[in-house]
Every structure is written in structure tokens, then in C-alpha cells.
Amino acid sequence: MINKKHRTLHMLEFKRSSDRNEDFLRVKEHEANEQHKSIIEALQAAAPEWTFKQINFVEGSRGAVVEDDFYNKLEKLNVQAGDKDRILFAHVHRICEAHDTIMQKKHTGSKIGFP
């Protein structure tokens, strides 16, 4: 997301992780930051008058979403309080749809593919 007025660019990263381990959020957060560290450094070198930030949204492979973490990241994006619940609901709904598609494909023996 780009905010020209404040010269800020937020890179959004969406990660899936096994949510069997309680530490899954911290591990994936670190992994995503390391993955894009060189890109952010290059952008900062190319445009030092801008601020570049990365925001990672992590969901568990069994559908877990850490609500407080999700809301905190929406807040960093200046999402209005009234919109946060709607966005979380839509996000979780989409996760459930993806899991349903996977289960249907496994049940019928079809290849798994997403649009």
C-alpha cells in the first residue's frame, strides 16, 4: 500500500504455516522479514526520502488466525476500527473456502489448483 502524502510504502506479505506449534506466528514472521529484507534495503537505498515497511499476515494451515495480531496489523495500515471486524471475517471466510476446496479435491481425487 502506498501513501504518497506520507511517502510510505507498506509491503504486505501473506504466509501460511503449520499452526500445530504455538510459536508458528513468530517463526513465520521472522521468515517473511528475512525473505524480503534485501528488497526493503534496496528500496530504501533507491528512495531514502521514503519509508518502507513490511507487514506480514500469517495464518495457520488449519485456519488459525491470531486475532490480536491481525487487528494490530490492520491498525498499522490505518484501517478504521469499524472495518476491522468485517475484514477479519472476510479473511477467515476465504480461508475456510480454500480449505473446503482442498478437502473436496482430496475426496474426489482431483488435482488441487486455485484460480
MARKOLPA-543877 format. One record per residue: chain; y, z, x of N, C-alpha, C, O, CB in turn. Coordinates in steps of 0.02 Angstrom, whole numbers, padded with zeros to 5 digits. Atoms other than C-alpha are relative to their C-alpha. Glycine has a CB too. Layout:
<rs>
 vexlum   n_yy   n_zz   n_xx  ca_yy  ca_zz  ca_xx   c_yy   c_zz   c_xx   o_yy   o_zz   o_xx  cb_yy  cb_zz  cb_xx
      A      Y      Z      X      Y      Z      X      Y      Z      X      Y      Z      X      Y      Z      X
...
</rs>
This chain:
<rs>
 vexlum   n_yy   n_zz   n_xx  ca_yy  ca_zz  ca_xx   c_yy   c_zz   c_xx   o_yy   o_zz   o_xx  cb_yy  cb_zz  cb_xx
      A -00058  00000  00042  00000  00000  00000  00062  00000  00045  00066  00037  00094  00000  00061 -00048
      A -00060  00007 -00041  00168 -00049  00068  00061  00027 -00038  00071  00011 -00097  00011 -00074  00020
      A -00063 -00024  00027  00331  00042  00037  00055 -00024  00048  00068  00007  00099  00001  00080 -00008
      A -00051  00030 -00043  00469 -00067  00110  00060  00046  00008  00090  00050  00062  00022 -00068 -00027
      A -00059 -00044 -00002  00606  00057  00067 -00009  00054  00053  00038  00069  00090  00012  00031 -00069
      A  00013 -00053 -00048  00525  00195  00171 -00035 -00024  00063 -00051  00016  00108 -00042  00054 -00033
      A  00034  00030 -00057  00445  00074  00295 -00066  00036  00016 -00078  00059  00072  00045  00001  00062
      A  00065 -00034 -00006  00273  00148  00266 -00054 -00046 -00027 -00046 -00079 -00078  00000  00067 -00039
      A  00058  00037  00022  00106  00062  00254 -00060  00048  00000 -00077  00078  00051 -00013 -00062  00046
      A  00061 -00040  00006 -00046  00156  00190 -00060 -00047 -00003 -00065 -00089 -00048  00002  00046 -00064
      A  00062  00038  00001 -00213  00079  00234 -00050  00041 -00040 -00062  00100 -00024 -00027 -00016  00073
      A  00048 -00035  00041 -00341  00125  00102 -00070 -00021  00020 -00085 -00080  00026  00012 -00014 -00075
      A  00069  00012 -00019 -00523  00141  00153 -00044  00035 -00051 -00033  00094 -00067 -00014  00025  00073
      A  00048 -00028  00048 -00665  00169  00030 -00068  00002  00034 -00093 -00049  00056 -00002 -00040 -00066
      A  00064 -00010 -00035 -00826  00241  00102 -00050  00031 -00048 -00033  00070 -00093  00009  00045  00062
      A  00056 -00032  00034 -00995  00285  00031 -00040  00038  00052 -00046  00016  00109 -00045 -00052 -00039
      A  00038 -00040 -00046 -01101  00419  00109 -00055  00036 -00037 -00051  00048 -00097  00045  00050  00037
      A  00050 -00043  00029 -01258  00516  00080  00033  00066 -00016  00065  00096  00028 -00062  00010  00047
      A -00032 -00063  00018 -01199  00668 -00015 -00051  00057 -00003 -00040  00107 -00037  00035 -00007 -00068
      A  00050 -00054 -00003 -01354  00771  00021  00023  00056  00046  00002  00113  00039 -00067 -00028  00024
      A -00026 -00048 -00048 -01262  00858  00162  00069  00022 -00024  00110 -00020 -00042  00002 -00030  00072
      A -00065 -00025  00023 -01115  00970  00114  00058 -00026  00042  00115 -00028  00019  00000  00076  00001
      A -00051  00021 -00047 -01021  00904  00265  00015 -00075 -00004  00051 -00102  00038 -00022  00018  00070
      A -00006  00073  00003 -01028  00722  00207  00072 -00024  00000  00087 -00076  00029 -00036 -00026 -00062
      A -00070  00021  00006 -00842  00713  00168  00033  00000  00069  00065 -00049  00088  00038  00045 -00049
      A -00031 -00006 -00066 -00785  00774  00340 -00028 -00052  00048  00010 -00082  00087 -00012  00070  00028
      A  00032  00048 -00045 -00910  00663  00432  00026 -00071 -00013  00044 -00106  00034 -00076  00002 -00008
      A -00023  00068  00017 -00860  00503  00339  00075 -00009  00012  00097 -00063  00031 -00017 -00016 -00073
      A -00072  00002 -00012 -00675  00545  00351  00012 -00014  00075  00052 -00058  00092  00034  00067 -00021
      A -00007  00010 -00073 -00691  00557  00541 -00022 -00071  00020  00011 -00104  00059 -00042  00053  00038
      A  00026  00066 -00016 -00796  00398  00549  00051 -00055 -00019  00062 -00101  00020 -00066 -00012 -00037
      A -00048  00050  00023 -00668  00299  00448  00063  00000  00044  00089 -00053  00061  00020  00013 -00073
      A -00058 -00004 -00044 -00523  00362  00554 -00012 -00032  00068  00031 -00067  00094  00022  00073  00009
      A  00017  00030 -00064 -00611  00313  00714 -00008 -00076 -00006  00012 -00113  00039 -00065  00031  00027
      A  00011  00070  00011 -00658  00144  00641  00065 -00040  00001  00066 -00097  00026 -00036 -00011 -00066
      A -00063  00036  00007 -00477  00096  00609  00055  00024  00047  00112  00001  00042  00024  00005 -00071
      A -00049 -00028 -00046 -00390  00192  00747  00035 -00054  00041  00097 -00052  00047 -00034  00049  00048
      A -00030  00052 -00042 -00362  00038  00856  00046 -00045 -00041  00096 -00070 -00015 -00054 -00042  00034
      A -00042  00041  00043 -00290 -00060  00709  00067  00035 -00012  00120  00004 -00007 -00035 -00015 -00067
      A -00061 -00037  00013 -00164  00076  00669  00043  00004  00064  00104 -00002  00060 -00016  00071 -00025
      A -00037 -00002 -00063 -00117  00092  00853  00034 -00067  00015  00091 -00068  00038 -00047  00019  00058
      A -00028  00066 -00011 -00089 -00096  00865  00059 -00012 -00047  00110 -00040 -00026 -00053 -00055 -00010
      A -00054  00008  00048  00018 -00096  00708  00061  00041  00021  00118  00018  00017 -00022  00020 -00071
      A -00056 -00043 -00022  00123  00049  00774  00035 -00030  00061  00096 -00025  00067 -00026  00070  00016
      A -00030  00031 -00059  00149 -00042  00939  00041 -00062 -00019  00093 -00075  00010 -00054 -00019  00051
      A -00034  00061  00021  00200 -00202  00849  00062  00014 -00042  00109 -00025 -00041 -00048 -00044 -00039
      A -00056 -00015  00045  00317 -00118  00724  00015  00075  00003  00000  00112 -00044 -00016 -00021 -00073
      A -00011 -00072 -00009  00373  00052  00792  00048  00031 -00051  00049  00092 -00059  00027  00012  00068
      A -00046 -00027  00051  00505  00069  00655 -00036  00016 -00065 -00006  00046 -00110  00057 -00049 -00013
      A  00041 -00013  00060  00365  00079  00525 -00047  00059  00014 -00062  00075  00071 -00040 -00063 -00020
      A  00051 -00052 -00003  00245  00221  00487 -00064 -00027 -00031 -00063 -00055 -00086  00024  00066 -00037
      A  00065  00024  00024  00061  00178  00468 -00046  00059 -00009 -00056  00099  00037 -00030 -00052  00051
      A  00045 -00055  00015 -00060  00297  00385 -00063 -00028 -00032 -00062 -00079 -00066  00034  00052 -00047
      A  00064  00019  00030 -00240  00285  00335 -00021  00054 -00050 -00017  00113 -00035 -00055 -00011  00054
      A  00025 -00046  00051 -00307  00363  00175 -00070 -00021 -00017 -00082 -00078 -00039  00047  00002 -00063
      A  00071  00014  00011 -00495  00373  00156 -00024  00032 -00065 -00017  00092 -00075 -00042  00025  00059
      A  00032 -00025  00061 -00579  00389 -00013 -00075 -00003  00011 -00103 -00056  00022  00022 -00042 -00064
      A  00072 -00005 -00014 -00758  00449  00010 -00036  00021 -00063 -00017  00068 -00097 -00014  00050  00059
      A  00043 -00018  00057 -00891  00451 -00124 -00070  00007  00026 -00090 -00026  00074  00004 -00052 -00057
      A  00069 -00009 -00019 -01068  00510 -00111 -00044 -00053 -00030 -00028 -00081 -00083 -00024  00069 -00020
      A  00045  00053  00025 -01213  00390 -00134 -00032  00019 -00066 -00057 -00024 -00102 -00054 -00014  00051
      A  00026 -00021  00065 -01270  00494 -00282  00057  00010 -00050  00047  00039 -00103 -00040  00065  00007
      A -00056 -00002  00046 -01098  00482 -00361  00049  00057  00009  00096  00064 -00030 -00025  00002 -00068
      A -00045 -00058 -00010 -01015  00638 -00292  00070 -00023  00020  00078 -00066  00064 -00029  00047  00053
      A -00070  00009 -00019 -00826  00635 -00284  00029  00070  00003  00027  00107 -00045  00040 -00047 -00052
      A -00031 -00066 -00008 -00738  00788 -00215  00069 -00004 -00032  00115 -00035 -00005  00004  00021  00076
      A -00059  00007  00042 -00605  00807 -00347  00065  00021  00035  00114 -00016  00032 -00008  00041 -00063
      A -00061 -00023 -00035 -00479  00908 -00245  00022 -00049  00054  00081 -00064  00061 -00011  00069  00031
      A -00015  00049 -00052 -00491  00785 -00101  00029 -00064 -00030  00078 -00091 -00004 -00063 -00015  00042
      A -00023  00061  00034 -00470  00637 -00218  00072  00008 -00025  00114 -00036 -00014 -00047 -00018 -00058
      A -00067 -00013  00026 -00317  00714 -00302  00052  00006  00057  00108 -00019  00051  00001  00063 -00042
      A -00046 -00007 -00057 -00238  00759 -00133  00018 -00068  00028  00075 -00080  00048 -00031  00044  00054
      A -00014  00067 -00027 -00254  00579 -00076  00043 -00041 -00048  00085 -00079 -00026 -00066 -00037  00014
      A -00044  00033  00048 -00178  00514 -00237  00071  00026  00006  00119 -00011 -00001 -00026  00010 -00072
      A -00066 -00030 -00009 -00034  00634 -00208  00035 -00030  00060  00096 -00042  00058 -00006  00077  00008
      A -00030  00032 -00060 -00006  00559 -00034  00027 -00069 -00017  00073 -00093  00016 -00052 -00005  00056
      A -00022  00066  00022  00014  00393 -00124  00054  00004 -00053  00073 -00047 -00083 -00059 -00041 -00025
      A -00052 -00012  00050  00144  00470 -00240 -00021 -00019 -00071  00021 -00040 -00111  00063 -00037  00018
      A  00024  00012  00067  00035  00447 -00393  00024  00057 -00044  00017  00116 -00025 -00078 -00008 -00002
      A -00026 -00051  00046  00111  00539 -00541 -00057  00043 -00026 -00113  00019 -00037  00037 -00034 -00058
      A  00051 -00048  00022  00017  00693 -00600 -00037 -00024 -00062 -00098 -00015 -00066  00032  00068 -00014
      A  00032  00022  00061 -00017  00618 -00771 -00048 -00058  00009 -00091 -00069 -00034  00052 -00020 -00049
      A  00043  00057 -00013 -00103  00467 -00694 -00063  00018  00040 -00111 -00020  00041  00038 -00054  00037
      A  00055 -00018 -00044 -00220  00561 -00577 -00067  00005 -00036 -00118 -00020 -00012  00015  00066  00035
      A  00063 -00007  00038 -00350  00606 -00709 -00026 -00068 -00022 -00087 -00080 -00019  00011  00045 -00061
      A  00020  00067  00022 -00352  00428 -00776 -00030 -00039  00057 -00081 -00073  00049  00060 -00038 -00030
      A  00025  00037 -00058 -00377  00356 -00602 -00068  00028  00022 -00113 -00010  00038  00051  00004  00059
      A  00064 -00031 -00019 -00515  00481 -00560 -00055 -00020 -00050 -00110 -00038 -00029  00006  00077  00002
      A  00049  00019  00051 -00603  00443 -00725 -00022 -00073  00010 -00082 -00088  00008  00029  00009 -00071
      A  00016  00071 -00010 -00594  00255 -00693 -00042 -00010  00063 -00088 -00050  00064  00064 -00043  00004
      A  00037  00004 -00062 -00658  00279 -00516 -00073  00023 -00010 -00120 -00011  00011  00034  00042  00055
      A  00067 -00027  00013 -00806  00386 -00570 -00038 -00046 -00047 -00098 -00058 -00037  00004  00072 -00029
      A  00031  00047  00047 -00842  00266 -00714 -00027 -00061  00038 -00083 -00083  00025  00050 -00022 -00054
      A  00022  00058 -00039 -00852  00121 -00590 -00059  00017  00044 -00105 -00023  00053  00059 -00027  00043
      A  00056 -00022 -00041 -00967  00220 -00476 -00064  00002 -00043 -00117 -00022 -00022  00013  00070  00031
      A  00057 -00004  00045 -01082  00253 -00625 -00026 -00069 -00019 -00086 -00080 -00023  00018  00040 -00063
      A  00020  00068  00016 -01082  00069 -00672 -00038 -00032  00059 -00088 -00067  00048  00061 -00043 -00017
      A  00033  00027 -00059 -01130  00022 -00494 -00070  00029  00008 -00118 -00006  00024  00041  00013  00064
      A  00066 -00031 -00004 -01273  00148 -00493 -00046 -00027 -00054 -00105 -00037 -00042  00007  00076 -00006
      A  00040  00028  00054 -01332  00083 -00661 -00026 -00070  00018 -00084 -00086  00005  00041 -00002 -00065
      A  00019  00067 -00021 -01334 -00095 -00593 -00056  00003  00052 -00105 -00034  00048  00060 -00038  00029
      A  00052 -00007 -00051 -01435 -00040 -00442 -00066  00021 -00031 -00118 -00007 -00014  00022  00052  00053
      A  00062 -00023  00031 -01562  00053 -00548 -00032 -00054 -00043 -00093 -00061 -00043  00014  00062 -00043
      A  00027  00054  00040 -01581 -00094 -00667 -00033 -00053  00045 -00087 -00077  00029  00054 -00033 -00043
      A  00027  00050 -00046 -01609 -00214 -00522 -00065  00025  00032 -00113 -00012  00040  00051 -00018  00055
      A  00061 -00028 -00030 -01736 -00097 -00441 -00057 -00001 -00050 -00114 -00016 -00033  00013  00071  00025
      A  00051 -00003  00053 -01827 -00078 -00606 -00030 -00068 -00014 -00091 -00074 -00026  00030  00029 -00064
      A  00025  00067  00016 -01840 -00265 -00635 -00024 -00037  00063 -00053 -00091  00058  00055 -00040 -00034
      A  00020  00033 -00062 -01872 -00306 -00451  00046 -00056  00021  00028 -00096  00064 -00069 -00027 -00007
      A -00049  00052 -00017 -01717 -00417 -00442  00036  00019  00065  00037  00077  00086  00051 -00010 -00057
      A -00042 -00013 -00058 -01610 -00436 -00287  00063  00035 -00023  00089  00022 -00077  00017 -00065  00038
      A -00061 -00037  00016 -01462 -00319 -00284  00059 -00038  00030  00061 -00052  00090 -00003  00073  00027
      A -00060  00034 -00023 -01295 -00408 -00274  00057  00019 -00045  00048  00029 -00105 -00010 -00077  00001
      A -00059 -00018  00039 -01121 -00367 -00331  00050 -00057  00003  00053 -00094  00053  00032  00066  00026
      A -00050  00053  00001 -00981 -00484 -00382  00053  00009  00053  00099 -00032  00059  00033 -00004 -00067
</rs>
